[in-house]
């Protein structure tokens, strides 16, 4: 194929000259000519086709822009900041937000968070209520919403109360909010903390929301380990492309904390694993499946060094969650998405302690009837067991449409949401 263009050059000085030709998609060419003193010169110049090479363009998705609609009260923590934080769980990553007190990395004690907590006599003095202090009733009723991979984590699926435990102590989240120790920091990709009124999508609570995205897609293999006088942690993260349409991502994490090495045998350890599969069926349909599992053990054996003979407790929490997400694009402006999740948790905790005071008449009778009661005076041993099997089911169908109206871009979003929670465990049991 030949394309001919004609050009006229006037008032060119006579004598030797060079004509240089340039055109996008063609090679540069230089032709020497001799311009006569009088008359005109006609010269044909051929140029060769060349591959187009222009300066690269980098497109960056601004993650902070996702928080612009949250009344300027959002903090976004990206992967680079998470990597430089010596955190073993989500609680440590939240310390990067303004107003959160710094704590040594570890798994000792239940880790919960309460943004803009309701003021009560038991509330923490920390602006975020991180690290304990806020009562479980407050957290359950006004708990900060945590969105893990587009799925709300239930604050209330425990459906039980620890009751009048007196001096007995537990390191379990039963009856309260979410124990952040179950979410390893090594699996996190992005954390958005909305301290103000959440967006319309998550606007069902009074204490803001924490939106958490875990690692997914193609991820360079990463093996990390950290060790200090209290805590050791080892984690493996990696993801690869399988074929042209599939990616698989896996994360494994193990952490162990000893609260006071050499003084007590108190320790907590966690194992967590997550598998994700993402399929790009075509440019309009994307499917994602995920399974994550965790085990969280917290042991507080008897310690004669502190004069607390006969006092000990154990907590055993484990959970399994299955998530499925589908996104379908209908044209350039319409999107339909579905998110579903099923979560099963098992809680096995007990606390035992000697008591040294009087008590009301006691009986072990559970049914109606008459029985001789006994007064317990002096010292005795009290034990409380918390056995729960909480579960929750979640589903959400969303429709979104973008349109331009009066020169302003608008988004219309509508959806249906389903939630169900239950507990098949026996609950709280007392024994004396």
C-alpha positions as CSV (number, residue, x, y, z in Angstrom):
1,X,0.0,0.0,0.0
2,X,1.4,3.4,-1.0
3,X,0.3,6.7,0.4
4,X,1.4,9.9,-1.4
5,X,1.5,13.3,0.2
6,X,2.7,16.5,-1.5
7,X,4.4,19.4,0.2
8,X,5.7,22.8,-1.1
9,X,8.7,24.5,0.5
10,X,9.3,28.1,-0.6
11,X,12.1,30.6,-0.1
12,X,14.7,27.9,0.4
13,X,18.3,29.2,0.1
14,X,20.1,27.8,-2.9
15,X,22.8,25.3,-2.6
16,X,23.2,22.0,-0.7
17,X,20.4,21.2,1.8
18,X,19.0,18.2,3.7
19,X,15.4,17.3,3.9
20,X,14.4,15.4,7.0
21,X,11.0,13.6,7.2
22,X,9.2,12.3,10.3
23,X,5.8,10.8,10.8
24,X,4.3,8.7,13.6
25,X,4.6,5.0,12.8
26,X,7.4,5.6,10.2
27,X,11.2,5.7,10.4
28,X,13.0,9.1,10.2
29,X,14.6,9.7,6.8
30,X,17.2,12.3,5.7
31,X,17.7,13.1,2.0
32,X,20.5,15.5,0.7
33,X,19.4,17.8,-2.2
34,X,20.9,20.8,-4.1
35,X,18.6,23.7,-4.5
36,X,19.0,25.6,-7.8
37,X,19.5,29.4,-7.9
38,X,16.4,29.7,-10.2
39,X,13.4,27.5,-10.8
40,X,12.2,24.7,-8.7
41,X,13.3,21.2,-7.6
42,X,11.0,18.1,-7.3
43,X,12.2,15.3,-5.0
44,X,10.4,12.0,-4.2
45,X,11.1,10.7,-0.7
46,X,10.2,7.2,0.6
47,X,9.9,6.4,4.3
48,X,9.8,3.0,5.9
49,X,7.1,1.7,8.3
50,X,8.4,1.4,11.9
51,X,6.9,0.1,15.1
52,X,5.5,2.8,17.2
53,X,7.5,3.4,20.4
54,X,6.3,6.1,22.7
55,X,7.0,6.9,26.3
56,X,5.4,4.6,28.8
57,X,2.2,5.6,30.7
58,X,1.7,4.5,34.3
59,X,-1.9,4.2,35.5
60,X,-2.3,4.2,39.3
61,X,-5.5,3.5,41.1
62,X,-5.7,5.9,44.0
63,X,-6.9,3.8,46.9
64,X,-7.5,6.8,49.1
65,X,-10.1,8.1,46.7
66,X,-12.3,5.3,47.9
67,X,-12.5,7.1,51.2
68,X,-13.3,10.5,49.9
69,X,-17.0,10.1,50.4
70,X,-16.6,9.3,54.1
71,X,-16.8,12.8,55.4
72,X,-13.0,13.1,55.5
73,X,-12.8,10.9,58.5
74,X,-11.2,7.8,56.9
75,X,-7.6,6.5,57.2
76,X,-6.2,4.2,54.6
77,X,-3.3,1.8,55.4
78,X,-1.7,0.3,52.3
79,X,0.5,-2.8,51.9
80,X,3.8,-0.9,52.1
81,X,2.9,0.5,55.5
82,X,1.7,-2.9,56.7
83,X,4.9,-4.5,55.7
84,X,6.9,-2.1,57.8
85,X,4.7,-2.6,60.9
86,X,5.8,-5.2,63.4
87,X,2.3,-6.4,63.9
88,X,1.0,-10.0,64.4
89,X,-2.6,-9.2,63.9
90,X,-5.1,-6.6,62.6
91,X,-4.9,-4.8,66.0
92,X,-1.3,-3.9,65.4
93,X,-2.0,-2.5,61.9
94,X,-4.8,-0.3,63.4
95,X,-2.1,1.4,65.5
96,X,-1.1,3.3,62.4
97,X,-4.4,5.2,62.6
98,X,-4.4,8.5,64.6
99,X,-5.3,8.2,68.3
100,X,-4.5,4.5,68.8
101,X,-2.1,3.6,71.7
102,X,0.9,1.5,70.7
103,X,1.1,-1.9,72.2
104,X,3.9,-4.5,72.0
105,X,3.2,-7.0,69.2
106,X,1.7,-10.2,70.5
107,X,-1.3,-12.4,71.1
108,X,-1.8,-12.1,74.8
109,X,-5.2,-10.9,75.9
110,X,-8.3,-10.5,73.7
111,X,-7.8,-7.8,71.1
112,X,-10.9,-5.8,70.2
113,X,-11.6,-2.3,68.8
114,X,-14.4,0.1,69.4
115,X,-14.4,3.3,67.4
116,X,-16.4,6.2,68.9
117,X,-17.4,4.0,71.8
118,X,-20.6,4.7,73.8
119,X,-19.5,6.2,77.2
120,X,-20.0,3.7,80.1
121,X,-18.2,3.2,83.4
122,X,-16.3,0.3,81.8
123,X,-15.2,2.0,78.6
124,X,-11.6,2.3,77.8
125,X,-9.9,5.7,77.9
126,X,-8.3,5.1,74.6
127,X,-9.9,7.0,71.7
128,X,-10.3,3.8,69.9
129,X,-10.9,1.5,72.9
130,X,-8.2,-0.8,71.6
131,X,-6.7,-3.4,73.9
132,X,-9.6,-4.0,76.2
133,X,-11.7,-1.9,78.7
134,X,-14.9,-1.6,76.7
135,X,-17.5,-4.1,78.0
136,X,-18.6,-7.0,75.8
137,X,-22.2,-5.7,76.0
138,X,-21.1,-2.4,74.5
139,X,-19.2,-4.0,71.7
140,X,-22.0,-6.4,70.9
141,X,-24.7,-3.7,70.8
142,X,-22.7,-0.9,69.2
143,X,-19.8,-2.8,67.8
144,X,-17.5,-1.4,65.2
145,X,-18.3,-3.1,61.9
146,X,-15.4,-5.0,60.3
147,X,-15.8,-5.9,56.6
148,X,-13.4,-8.7,55.7
149,X,-13.1,-9.2,52.0
150,X,-16.5,-7.6,51.3
151,X,-18.3,-9.7,54.1
152,X,-19.2,-8.2,57.5
153,X,-17.8,-10.2,60.4
154,X,-20.5,-10.8,62.9
155,X,-20.2,-9.0,66.2
156,X,-23.1,-10.9,67.7
157,X,-22.9,-14.5,66.5
158,X,-21.7,-15.6,70.0
159,X,-25.4,-15.1,71.2
160,X,-24.3,-15.8,74.8
161,X,-23.2,-13.9,77.9
162,X,-20.5,-14.9,80.3
163,X,-23.0,-14.1,83.1
164,X,-22.0,-13.4,86.8
165,X,-18.5,-14.9,86.6
166,X,-17.3,-12.8,89.6
167,X,-13.5,-13.0,89.9
168,X,-13.1,-15.5,87.1
169,X,-11.2,-14.2,84.1
170,X,-11.3,-15.3,80.4
171,X,-9.3,-14.5,77.3
172,X,-12.1,-15.2,74.9
173,X,-14.4,-13.0,72.8
174,X,-17.4,-15.1,73.7
175,X,-20.3,-12.7,74.3
176,X,-18.6,-9.7,72.9
177,X,-17.0,-8.2,69.8
178,X,-14.6,-9.7,67.3
179,X,-11.2,-10.9,68.5
180,X,-8.7,-9.2,66.2
181,X,-6.1,-11.9,66.9
182,X,-7.8,-14.2,64.4
183,X,-6.8,-11.9,61.5
184,X,-3.0,-12.1,60.8
185,X,-1.3,-8.9,59.6
186,X,0.7,-10.9,57.0
187,X,-2.5,-11.7,55.1
188,X,-3.6,-8.0,54.8
189,X,-3.5,-6.0,51.6
190,X,-5.3,-2.8,52.6
191,X,-7.2,-1.5,55.6
192,X,-9.6,1.4,55.5
193,X,-10.7,2.9,58.9
194,X,-13.9,5.0,58.7
195,X,-14.2,6.8,62.0
196,X,-17.2,9.0,61.0
197,X,-20.5,8.0,59.5
198,X,-19.9,5.1,57.1
199,X,-21.0,5.3,53.5
200,X,-24.5,4.3,52.5
201,X,-23.2,0.8,51.7
202,X,-22.1,0.1,55.3
203,X,-24.3,2.6,57.2
204,X,-26.0,0.3,59.6
205,X,-24.0,0.9,62.7
206,X,-23.1,4.0,64.8
207,X,-19.4,3.4,65.3
208,X,-18.0,3.6,61.8
209,X,-16.4,0.7,59.9
210,X,-13.1,-1.0,59.2
211,X,-12.8,-2.4,55.7
212,X,-10.1,-5.1,55.3
213,X,-8.8,-6.5,52.1
214,X,-6.6,-9.6,52.2
215,X,-4.0,-10.7,49.7
216,X,-5.4,-12.0,46.4
217,X,-4.4,-12.5,42.8
218,X,-0.8,-12.8,41.6
219,X,1.6,-12.2,44.6
220,X,5.3,-12.6,44.6
221,X,6.3,-15.4,47.1
222,X,7.2,-13.9,50.4
223,X,8.5,-15.7,53.5
224,X,8.8,-13.6,56.7
225,X,9.8,-14.2,60.2
226,X,10.0,-12.0,63.2
227,X,11.2,-12.7,66.8
228,X,11.4,-10.6,69.9
229,X,11.6,-11.5,73.6
230,X,7.8,-12.2,73.8
231,X,6.6,-13.2,70.3
232,X,7.7,-15.2,67.4
233,X,5.9,-15.4,64.0
234,X,6.4,-17.1,60.7
235,X,4.4,-16.5,57.6
236,X,4.3,-17.6,53.9
237,X,2.4,-15.7,51.2
238,X,2.3,-16.3,47.5
239,X,0.1,-16.3,44.5
240,X,0.5,-17.3,40.9
241,X,-1.3,-17.3,37.5
242,X,-2.6,-20.7,36.3
243,X,-3.2,-20.6,32.6
244,X,-4.6,-17.4,31.2
245,X,-7.8,-17.0,33.3
246,X,-7.1,-18.3,36.8
247,X,-5.0,-17.1,39.8
248,X,-4.5,-18.9,43.1
249,X,-3.3,-17.3,46.3
250,X,-2.3,-19.0,49.6
251,X,-1.2,-17.6,53.0
252,X,-0.1,-19.4,56.1
253,X,0.8,-17.9,59.4
254,X,1.9,-19.2,62.8
255,X,2.6,-17.0,65.8
256,X,3.4,-17.7,69.5
257,X,3.4,-15.2,72.4
258,X,4.8,-15.8,75.9
259,X,3.6,-13.0,78.1
260,X,6.3,-13.1,80.8
261,X,9.1,-15.6,79.9
262,X,10.9,-16.9,82.9
263,X,8.2,-15.7,85.3
264,X,5.1,-17.5,84.1
265,X,4.1,-20.1,81.5
266,X,1.2,-18.0,80.1
267,X,1.3,-18.2,76.3
268,X,-1.0,-17.9,73.3
269,X,-0.5,-19.2,69.8
270,X,-2.3,-19.0,66.5
271,X,-2.4,-20.8,63.3
272,X,-4.2,-19.3,60.3
273,X,-4.4,-20.3,56.6
274,X,-6.2,-18.8,53.6
275,X,-6.7,-20.0,50.1
276,X,-8.2,-18.0,47.2
277,X,-9.1,-18.8,43.6
278,X,-9.9,-16.1,41.1
279,X,-11.2,-16.8,37.6
280,X,-11.5,-14.2,34.8
281,X,-14.1,-15.9,32.7
282,X,-14.1,-13.0,30.2
283,X,-13.7,-9.2,30.4
284,X,-17.2,-8.9,31.9
285,X,-17.4,-11.8,34.3
286,X,-15.1,-12.5,37.3
287,X,-15.5,-15.2,40.0
288,X,-13.7,-15.6,43.3
289,X,-13.7,-18.3,45.9
290,X,-12.0,-18.2,49.3
291,X,-11.6,-20.4,52.3
292,X,-9.9,-19.3,55.5
293,X,-9.3,-21.1,58.8
294,X,-7.9,-20.1,62.1
295,X,-7.1,-21.7,65.5
296,X,-6.4,-19.5,68.5
297,X,-5.2,-21.0,71.8
298,X,-4.7,-19.1,75.0
299,X,-3.4,-20.9,78.1
300,X,-3.0,-19.4,81.6
301,X,-1.7,-22.3,83.8
302,X,-1.4,-22.1,87.6
303,X,1.5,-19.9,88.6
304,X,2.8,-20.2,92.2
305,X,5.2,-17.2,91.6
306,X,2.2,-14.8,91.8
307,X,0.5,-16.5,94.8
308,X,-2.4,-17.6,92.6
309,X,-2.4,-21.3,93.4
310,X,-5.4,-23.0,91.9
311,X,-6.2,-20.2,89.4
312,X,-5.9,-21.2,85.7
313,X,-7.8,-20.8,82.5
314,X,-7.7,-22.0,78.9
315,X,-9.3,-20.7,75.7
316,X,-9.7,-22.7,72.4
317,X,-11.3,-20.8,69.5
318,X,-11.3,-22.1,65.9
319,X,-13.2,-21.0,62.9
320,X,-13.8,-21.8,59.2
321,X,-15.2,-19.4,56.6
322,X,-16.1,-19.9,53.0
323,X,-16.7,-16.9,50.7
324,X,-17.9,-16.7,47.1
325,X,-18.0,-13.5,45.0
326,X,-19.2,-12.9,41.5
327,X,-19.0,-9.7,39.4
328,X,-20.8,-9.2,36.1
329,X,-20.6,-6.1,33.9
330,X,-23.6,-5.4,31.6
331,X,-22.3,-2.9,29.2
332,X,-20.1,0.0,30.1
333,X,-22.3,1.5,32.8
334,X,-24.1,-1.3,34.6
335,X,-22.6,-3.8,37.1
336,X,-24.1,-6.7,39.1
337,X,-22.3,-8.4,41.9
338,X,-23.1,-11.2,44.4
339,X,-21.3,-12.0,47.7
340,X,-22.1,-15.0,49.9
341,X,-20.4,-16.4,53.0
342,X,-20.8,-19.1,55.6
343,X,-18.9,-19.0,58.9
344,X,-18.6,-21.7,61.6
345,X,-16.8,-21.1,64.9
346,X,-16.1,-23.3,67.9
347,X,-15.4,-21.8,71.3
348,X,-14.1,-23.9,74.2
349,X,-13.0,-22.0,77.2
350,X,-12.9,-22.4,81.0
351,X,-11.6,-20.7,84.0
352,X,-11.1,-22.2,87.5
353,X,-10.3,-20.3,90.7
354,X,-10.5,-20.9,94.4
355,X,-12.9,-18.8,96.4
356,X,-12.8,-17.8,100.0
357,X,-16.2,-16.4,100.9
358,X,-19.6,-17.5,101.8
359,X,-22.3,-18.3,99.2
360,X,-26.0,-18.9,99.0
361,X,-27.4,-22.4,99.3
362,X,-26.2,-24.5,96.3
363,X,-27.7,-27.3,94.4
364,X,-26.8,-29.3,91.3
365,X,-30.5,-30.0,90.5
366,X,-31.5,-28.8,87.0
367,X,-35.2,-29.9,87.0
368,X,-38.1,-28.8,89.2
369,X,-38.5,-30.6,92.5
370,X,-37.3,-30.6,96.1
371,X,-33.7,-31.3,97.2
372,X,-31.6,-30.6,100.3
373,X,-29.5,-27.5,99.8
374,X,-26.0,-26.8,101.2
375,X,-24.3,-23.7,102.4
376,X,-20.7,-23.4,101.2
377,X,-18.6,-21.5,103.7
378,X,-14.9,-20.9,103.6
379,X,-12.8,-21.8,100.6
380,X,-14.1,-23.7,97.6
381,X,-13.2,-24.0,93.9
382,X,-15.4,-22.4,91.2
383,X,-15.3,-23.2,87.5
384,X,-17.0,-21.7,84.5
385,X,-17.0,-23.3,81.1
386,X,-18.0,-21.4,77.9
387,X,-18.9,-23.8,75.1
388,X,-20.3,-22.1,72.0
389,X,-20.7,-23.1,68.4
390,X,-21.7,-19.8,66.8
391,X,-22.3,-19.6,63.1
392,X,-23.5,-17.0,60.6
393,X,-24.7,-16.9,57.0
394,X,-24.5,-13.9,54.7
395,X,-25.6,-13.0,51.2
396,X,-25.7,-9.7,49.3
397,X,-26.9,-9.0,45.7
398,X,-26.0,-5.5,44.3
399,X,-26.9,-3.5,41.2
400,X,-24.9,-0.4,40.2
401,X,-25.4,1.9,37.3
402,X,-23.3,4.9,36.3
403,X,-24.8,7.8,34.3
404,X,-24.1,11.4,33.4
405,X,-26.8,13.9,34.3
406,X,-26.5,17.6,33.8
407,X,-22.8,17.3,33.3
408,X,-22.4,15.5,36.7
409,X,-21.4,11.8,37.1
410,X,-23.9,9.9,39.2
411,X,-24.0,6.3,40.5
412,X,-27.2,4.6,41.4
413,X,-26.8,1.6,43.7
414,X,-29.5,-0.9,44.9
415,X,-29.2,-4.2,46.6
416,X,-30.6,-7.0,48.8
417,X,-28.9,-8.3,51.9
418,X,-29.5,-11.5,54.0
419,X,-28.1,-12.3,57.4
420,X,-28.7,-15.2,59.7
421,X,-26.9,-16.1,63.0
422,X,-27.1,-19.0,65.4
423,X,-25.4,-20.8,68.2
424,X,-25.8,-24.6,68.7
425,X,-23.4,-24.8,71.7
426,X,-24.5,-25.4,75.3
427,X,-23.3,-21.9,76.3
428,X,-22.2,-20.9,79.8
429,X,-21.9,-23.7,82.5
430,X,-21.1,-23.2,86.1
431,X,-19.7,-25.8,88.5
432,X,-18.7,-25.6,92.1
